Every structure is written in C-alpha cells, then in structure tokens.
C-alpha cells in the first residue's frame, strides 16, 4: 500500500536563517510564468508554502514550488502529466534546496546563452553545456517549471547549433590555413636540401633550416591541429630535406676533417702525456717535461678551431693542475723554512752570546745543547744555509780554541802561536773594515751585511784569544 501524499504547510522563514546552498543572484534569476489556476486545481495535492530563500523573490519561489510535491520521504517534480522523483525529503522545508537548484540550472542556461552571444565558446563547451541542460529534463534533480526550462533550452539549442556550425566551419578553414603554412615550410626546406654543394652557404642555409624547424615545432604547439596523416606526410618530406642537406654537408667537410686529423691526433697524444704528468710530484723533472711538451705543441701546427680549443683547454688544465700543486708545495715548504730560519737565528744569538768566554766549562755545555737544537730546527732557505753555518762555526771554533788554550796556556810555543794568530786576526779585521766602508759607500747592503758578519766572527776569535792569553 503506497503512502498518501504529505500535505505540509510551512510558515515563511527569515532568509538569514536558511542554510548555505547554491543559488543565483536575484539580478540574474529568471522569473518563470506561474501555472494557470486550472492546472493547479487539477493536481491532487495542495501546493506547499516554501520559506523564502536568500536572494529569490517570494513570488518566484512560490511559483516554482507549485511544481513540487512531497510524498512520505520523497520529493517529486510535476512536468505536465508526468511526475519525476528528484530526491529524498530532508528537514522541515524539503522543497527549498530543490527549488534553489532549479534556479541554479536556469542561471547556468542563461550564462551559457550569454557565452554563445558574446564569448565564442569552444565546441567542447557547447557540447558539455547542452548535455548538462538536457540532463535536467531527462533526469530532473530540482523542483520548478520544467516546461519553461524546456522552452528556454529549445531556444538556446537553436542558437548553440548555429554557433557550433560556425565554429566547425572556422576550424576547418583554420586547419586548411595551417596545412598551407606547413606545406610552405616543407617546400622551402626541400629547396635548400636540393641545392648543389657549390651553391650552399653553409652558415646561412643551416640557420634557415633551423628556423624552419623551430617554426614547425611552434606550429605543432598552436591551437589549430591538422590531420595526423597529413602532418605525418609533410613531416616525412621535411625530415628528408634536412637529411639530404646534412649528407651534403658531411661530404663537403669530410675532406677538411681529413686534413685536420693528423694535427688533432698529434695534439691528442700531447694532451694525454700532459694529463699523465698532471699529478706528478717530481717537480724539477716534470717542469722540464712540460716545457718540452709546449714546444712540441707549437710545432704541431693549427687544426680545426673547435678541436684545437678543446684540446688546448685539456692541455692547459693539466699544466695548471701540476704547477698549482707545485706552487702550493713550494709555498708550504718556504713557509716552514722561513719559520725555521727565525728559530735558527734566535739559536745563533744564544751561541754568539757565549763569546767572549767567561766560563769555559759552562760554554762547552751550552754549545752542545745549542748544536742539538740548531740541527733539529730543520731546513732553511738555501740562500741562508752557508751564512748560518758560518756563524755557528765561528762560535764552535772560538770555544775549541779556548779549550786548547786552557791546556797550553803556559807553553811559550803556544803563546807565540796565539800572538801570531791574534796579529793575523787584527790585520783581517782592519782589511774588513776598509771593505765594509767601501760597500756602504756603494750602497751594497747585502755585501755590507756579509762582510759585517765575517768581521764579527774574527773579532770574536780575537777577543777569545786575548782573553785566553790574559
């Protein structure tokens, strides 16, 4: 036994209390014509009073609601003599949301009509919009005057059909124009590819072919598409023209490549040898080898610029790698040697401070420690080795002389020898004084320094001899 129709009477509701839902603007909301009193009276149900949704005129809402009926838990829409189930009845005012949806569909139809008249929609837009509008009639999901909707849809469909035919015609015309443009690209490419090698300007013709290829790619990305079969045939012709050009180019440059092969091969060998030497740590020998390789590179002659540049970049990179490593090592060694030099200079000052000798035993012990520390201080720059050794030797000699003198202090023969040695030292000191004065006058600072060190050494010997003699 089917449920009897539900007759509900709903008082108007404040629009602010209505739940949010899709609804058109009141300015865009169409006003369908109300059904005749006879049609309403012929229905077996009493029209439902629907609360006024926000943005919809109460009369318009009431007119649309007159096409809805609630039976039990289901809402139906009346379409002439036919009833369609549109959905479940929810809440205290079940028709409101379905009436709103009806105006959403009307608004969508009006907007579609406006696009047809002003915005030139796409074929896909036309087909999709018509399908959506027809679905409202075939499977209704709203409550409203479907007859009015059908009337409007018929008018819109007529307009859409005309617009669609125009779009199809324009698309075919655009496709024909695009095909002609592609054909022009192919014809020009074929003209370049058919040239004899003697008539080809390799730079400009190659650049033009590239421009044609870029134009082809750009045409592929445009909105207008030509038929796949046509495009495939045109592309085969285009690709064949480019291939023909490339074969001619290769034959033309084959002879030039042959001439450059010997030079490139020789320089490749030199590069390989240079790269093998790049990590060598035999600084002096490898430096000479790189010098020889550079001479051979210059003697090898010129090849193709691009190849020469690439090989030279490798050669130079290998050479730079070696000399950079060499400089780094030598700089590190030089830094260590400079530090060692400062250490040995300080040690020598301690040694020279032992002269003249006041306590021979203490001086001998101190000298032994100084000699050990001097040796342990490490390498110094080559230019300073002899000078430092000479200064230390002077102190060592003075202490040895003092030690010997202690044993032979009262020996007349020794005293005579000491006196003679003292006399020789005084003569040497006087001669050095003259040389120092001359060097100062000549501005030779380095010579002055060396002569002064030699004088100081002899003076230390003399002082020691005189001290021992006394």
C-alpha positions in Angstrom: 0.0 0.0 0.0 1.6 3.3 -1.2 1.9 6.2 1.2 -0.5 9.0 0.9 0.7 12.4 -0.2 2.1 14.6 2.6 0.4 18.0 2.9 2.7 20.4 4.7 2.1 24.0 5.5 5.3 25.9 6.2 5.4 29.5 7.5 7.9 31.8 5.8 11.4 31.7 7.1 13.8 34.5 7.6 16.4 34.3 4.8 19.2 34.8 7.3 18.3 31.5 8.9 18.4 29.5 5.7 21.4 27.1 5.3 24.0 28.0 2.7 23.4 26.4 -0.7 24.0 27.2 -4.4 21.7 29.9 -5.5 21.8 32.5 -8.3 21.9 36.3 -7.8 18.5 37.9 -7.7 19.6 40.2 -10.6 20.3 37.1 -12.7 17.3 35.0 -11.6 14.7 34.3 -14.3 11.1 34.7 -13.4 9.1 31.8 -14.9 5.4 32.2 -15.6 3.1 30.8 -12.9 0.9 27.8 -13.8 -2.8 28.5 -14.5 -5.3 28.1 -11.7 -6.9 25.3 -13.5 -3.7 23.4 -13.7 -3.1 23.8 -10.0 -6.6 22.8 -9.2 -6.3 19.7 -11.3 -3.5 18.4 -9.0 -4.4 16.0 -6.2 -2.1 17.7 -3.7 -2.2 21.1 -2.0 0.7 23.4 -3.0 3.4 23.7 -0.4 4.3 27.1 1.0 8.1 27.3 0.9 10.2 29.6 3.0 11.8 32.4 1.0 15.5 31.6 0.3 18.0 34.4 0.4 18.2 36.3 -2.9 15.0 34.9 -4.5 11.7 36.8 -4.9 8.9 35.2 -2.7 6.5 35.1 -5.7 9.1 33.5 -7.9 9.9 30.9 -5.2 6.2 30.1 -4.7 5.6 29.7 -8.4 8.5 27.3 -8.7 7.4 25.4 -5.6 4.0 24.9 -7.1 5.6 22.2 -9.3 6.8 20.2 -6.3 5.1 17.6 -4.1 6.3 15.7 -1.0 5.1 12.2 -0.5 6.4 10.5 2.6 10.1 10.7 2.4 10.4 11.6 -1.3 10.2 14.8 -3.3 8.7 14.8 -6.8 8.5 17.4 -9.6 5.5 17.8 -11.8 6.2 18.1 -15.5 2.8 18.3 -17.3 1.1 15.0 -16.7 4.3 13.3 -15.5 5.9 13.2 -12.1 9.6 12.6 -11.6 11.3 11.6 -8.4 14.0 14.2 -7.6 15.3 13.1 -4.2 14.7 12.5 -0.6 12.7 14.9 1.6 15.0 16.4 4.2 14.3 18.8 7.0 11.2 20.8 7.8 11.2 22.5 4.4 12.3 19.8 2.0 11.4 21.7 -1.2 13.7 24.7 -0.6 17.0 23.1 -1.7 15.4 21.6 -4.9 13.8 24.9 -5.8 17.2 26.6 -5.4 18.8 24.0 -7.6 16.2 24.7 -10.3 17.3 28.4 -10.3 20.9 27.3 -10.5 20.1 25.3 -13.7 18.2 28.3 -15.1 21.1 30.6 -14.3 23.6 28.2 -15.9 21.4 28.0 -19.0 21.3 31.9 -19.2 25.0 32.1 -18.7 25.6 29.6 -21.5 23.3 31.7 -23.7 25.3 34.8 -22.9 28.6 33.0 -23.8 27.1 31.9 -27.1 26.2 35.5 -27.9 29.4 37.2 -26.7 32.3 35.0 -25.9 32.6 32.4 -28.8 32.8 29.2 -26.6 34.6 26.1 -27.8 32.9 23.1 -29.3 33.6 21.2 -26.1 32.0 23.9 -24.0 28.9 23.9 -26.3 28.5 20.1 -26.2 29.1 19.9 -22.4 26.7 22.7 -21.7 23.9 21.2 -23.9 24.4 17.8 -22.3 24.1 19.3 -18.8 21.0 21.2 -19.7 19.3 18.2 -21.3 20.1 16.1 -18.3 17.9 18.5 -16.2 14.9 17.3 -18.3 15.9 13.7 -18.7 16.8 13.1 -15.0 15.4 16.0 -13.0 17.1 16.8 -9.7 15.2 20.0 -8.9 11.7 21.5 -8.4 10.4 24.1 -10.8 8.7 24.8 -14.1 10.4 22.2 -16.4 8.2 23.3 -19.3 9.6 26.8 -19.1 13.1 25.3 -18.8 12.4 23.2 -21.9 11.2 26.2 -23.8 14.3 28.2 -23.0 16.6 25.2 -23.7 15.0 24.8 -27.2 15.8 28.5 -28.0 19.3 28.1 -26.6 19.8 24.9 -28.5 18.9 26.6 -31.8 21.5 29.3 -31.1 24.1 26.8 -30.0 23.6 24.8 -33.1 24.3 27.8 -35.3 27.3 28.8 -33.3 28.6 25.2 -33.4 28.3 25.0 -37.2 30.1 28.3 -37.4 32.9 27.1 -35.2 33.2 23.9 -37.1 33.5 25.8 -40.4 36.1 28.2 -38.9 38.0 25.3 -37.5 38.1 23.7 -41.0 39.3 26.9 -42.5 42.0 27.3 -39.8 43.1 23.8 -40.4 43.4 24.4 -44.1 45.4 27.6 -43.5 47.7 25.7 -41.0 48.2 23.0 -43.5 49.2 25.5 -46.2 51.7 27.1 -43.7 53.2 23.7 -43.0 53.4 23.0 -46.8 55.3 26.3 -47.3 57.8 25.3 -44.6 58.3 21.9 -46.3 58.7 23.4 -49.8 61.4 25.9 -48.6 63.2 23.1 -46.7 63.2 20.9 -49.9 64.6 23.8 -51.9 67.5 24.1 -49.5 68.1 20.4 -49.4 68.2 20.1 -53.2 71.0 22.6 -53.6 74.3 21.6 -55.0 77.2 21.7 -52.5 78.9 24.5 -54.5 75.7 26.7 -54.2 75.2 26.2 -50.5 76.1 28.9 -47.9 76.6 26.5 -45.0 76.1 29.0 -42.3 73.1 30.9 -43.5 71.3 27.8 -45.1 71.9 25.8 -41.9 70.5 28.7 -39.9 67.4 28.9 -42.2 66.8 25.2 -41.8 66.9 25.6 -38.1 64.5 28.5 -38.3 62.1 26.4 -40.4 62.3 23.6 -37.8 61.6 26.0 -35.0 58.6 27.3 -37.0 57.4 23.7 -37.5 57.6 23.0 -33.7 55.8 26.2 -32.9 53.0 25.3 -35.4 52.7 21.9 -33.7 52.0 23.7 -30.4 49.4 26.0 -31.7 45.7 25.5 -31.0 45.0 24.6 -34.7 45.8 21.0 -35.4 46.0 19.5 -38.9 45.1 15.9 -39.7 47.6 13.3 -38.4 48.1 11.7 -41.7 48.7 15.0 -43.4 51.1 16.1 -40.7 53.0 12.8 -40.9 53.4 13.0 -44.7 54.6 16.6 -44.5 57.0 15.8 -41.7 58.5 12.9 -43.7 59.2 15.4 -46.6 60.6 17.9 -44.2 62.9 15.4 -42.5 64.1 14.0 -45.8 65.0 17.6 -46.9 67.0 18.1 -43.7 68.7 14.7 -44.1 69.7 15.4 -47.6 71.2 18.7 -46.6 73.1 17.1 -43.7 74.5 14.4 -46.0 75.8 17.0 -48.4 77.3 18.9 -45.6 79.1 15.9 -44.3 80.6 15.1 -47.7 81.8 18.7 -48.0 83.5 18.8 -44.7 84.9 15.2 -44.9 88.0 16.5 -46.8 88.6 19.3 -44.3 88.3 16.7 -41.5 90.9 14.5 -43.1 93.4 17.4 -43.3 93.0 18.2 -39.7 93.1 14.6 -38.5 96.9 14.4 -38.3 97.2 17.6 -36.2 94.4 16.6 -33.9 95.9 13.1 -33.4 99.3 14.6 -32.5 97.9 17.1 -30.1 95.7 14.4 -28.5 98.9 12.5 -27.8 100.5 15.6 -26.2 97.3 16.2 -24.1 97.4 12.6 -22.9 101.0 12.9 -21.9 100.3 16.2 -20.1 97.3 14.7 -18.3 99.5 11.8 -17.2 102.0 14.3 -15.7 99.4 16.5 -14.0 99.7 14.6 -10.7 103.5 14.1 -10.7 105.4 15.3 -7.6 108.8 15.2 -9.3 108.8 19.0 -9.5 112.0 19.7 -11.4 111.9 16.8 -13.9 108.2 17.3 -14.7 108.7 21.1 -15.2 111.3 20.3 -17.9 108.9 17.8 -19.5 106.1 20.3 -19.6 108.5 22.8 -21.3 109.3 20.2 -24.0 105.6 19.4 -24.5 104.8 23.1 -25.0 107.5 23.3 -27.7 106.0 20.2 -29.5 102.5 21.7 -29.3 103.6 24.8 -31.1 105.4 22.7 -33.7 102.3 20.5 -34.4 100.6 23.3 -36.3 96.9 24.5 -36.4 93.9 22.3 -36.7 90.2 22.9 -36.7 89.5 25.7 -34.2 86.9 23.9 -32.2 89.1 20.8 -31.8 92.2 22.9 -31.1 90.4 24.9 -28.5 89.1 21.8 -26.8 92.5 20.0 -26.8 94.2 23.2 -25.6 91.8 23.5 -22.7 92.6 20.0 -21.6 96.4 20.6 -22.1 96.2 23.9 -20.1 94.1 22.3 -17.4 96.7 19.5 -16.9 99.6 22.0 -16.9 97.8 24.3 -14.5 97.0 21.4 -12.2 100.7 20.4 -12.0 102.1 23.9 -11.4 99.3 24.8 -9.0 100.2 21.8 -6.9 103.9 22.6 -7.2 103.4 26.1 -6.1 101.3 25.0 -3.2 104.0 22.5 -2.0 106.9 25.0 -2.5 105.0 27.8 -0.7 104.3 25.4 2.2 108.0 24.4 2.3 109.1 28.0 2.0 106.8 29.0 4.9 108.3 26.2 7.0 111.8 27.2 6.1 111.2 30.8 6.9 109.9 29.8 10.3 113.0 27.5 10.8 115.2 30.4 9.8 113.8 32.6 12.6 114.3 29.7 15.0 118.0 29.2 14.0 118.6 33.0 14.0 117.5 33.0 17.6 119.6 30.0 18.5 122.7 31.6 16.9 122.2 34.7 19.0 122.3 32.5 22.1 125.5 30.9 20.7 127.2 34.2 20.0 126.2 35.5 23.4 128.7 32.9 24.8 131.6 35.0 23.5 133.8 36.2 24.9 134.0 33.1 27.1 134.0 33.7 30.8 133.3 30.1 32.0 134.8 27.6 29.5 133.0 24.6 31.0 129.6 26.2 31.0 130.2 27.5 27.5 131.0 23.9 26.3 127.8 22.5 27.9 125.7 25.4 26.5 127.2 24.9 23.0 126.4 21.2 23.0 122.6 22.0 23.6 122.7 24.8 21.0 124.2 22.5 18.4 121.4 19.9 19.0 118.6 22.5 18.8 120.2 24.1 15.7 120.2 20.7 13.9 116.6 19.9 15.0 115.3 23.2 13.8 115.1 21.8 10.2 115.7 23.2 6.8 116.1 26.9 5.9 116.1 28.7 2.6 119.2 27.7 0.5 120.4 31.3 0.4 120.8 31.3 4.2 122.4 27.9 4.8 126.1 28.9 4.4 125.6 32.2 6.3 124.1 30.4 9.3 126.7 27.6 9.3 129.5 30.2 9.2 128.1 32.0 12.3 127.8 28.7 14.3 131.3 27.6 13.1 132.7 30.8 14.4 131.4 30.1 17.9 132.5 26.5 17.8 136.0 27.5 16.7 136.3 30.1 19.4 135.3 27.5 22.1 137.7 24.9 20.6 140.5 27.4 20.7 139.7 28.4 24.2 139.7 24.8 25.2 143.0 24.1 23.6 144.5 27.3 25.1 143.5 26.1 28.6 145.9 23.2 28.2 148.7 25.1 26.7 148.4 28.4 28.5 152.0 28.4 29.7 153.6 26.9 26.7 155.9 29.5 25.1 155.4 28.0 21.7 151.7 28.1 22.1 151.8 31.7 23.4 153.8 32.7 20.3 151.4 30.9 18.1 148.5 32.7 19.9 150.2 36.0 19.4 150.7 35.3 15.8 147.1 34.3 15.4 146.0 37.5 17.1 148.1 39.5 14.8 146.6 37.9 11.8 143.1 38.4 13.1 143.7 42.1 13.7 145.0 42.5 10.2 142.0 40.7 8.8 139.6 42.9 10.8 141.3 46.0 9.6 141.0 44.9 6.0 137.3 44.0 6.5 136.7 47.5 8.0 138.0 49.0 4.7 135.8 46.7 2.6 132.7 47.5 4.7 133.3 51.2 4.3 133.6 50.8 0.5 130.4 48.7 0.3 128.5 51.2 2.4 129.6 54.0 0.1 128.5 51.9 -2.9 125.1 51.2 -1.3 125.6 47.4 -1.4 123.6 46.5 1.7 123.8 42.7 1.2 127.6 42.8 0.9 127.8 45.1 3.9 125.8 42.5 5.9 128.0 39.6 4.8 131.3 41.5 5.5 130.0 42.6 8.9 129.2 39.1 9.9 132.7 38.0 8.8 134.3 40.8 10.8 132.2 40.0 13.9 133.4 36.4 13.7 137.0 37.3 13.6 136.6 39.9 16.3 135.0 37.1 18.5 138.1 34.9 17.8 140.4 37.8 18.6 138.6 38.5 21.8 138.8 34.9 22.8 142.5 34.6 22.1 143.2 37.8 24.0 141.1 36.6 26.9 142.8 33.2 26.9 146.2 34.9 26.8 145.5 37.1 29.7 
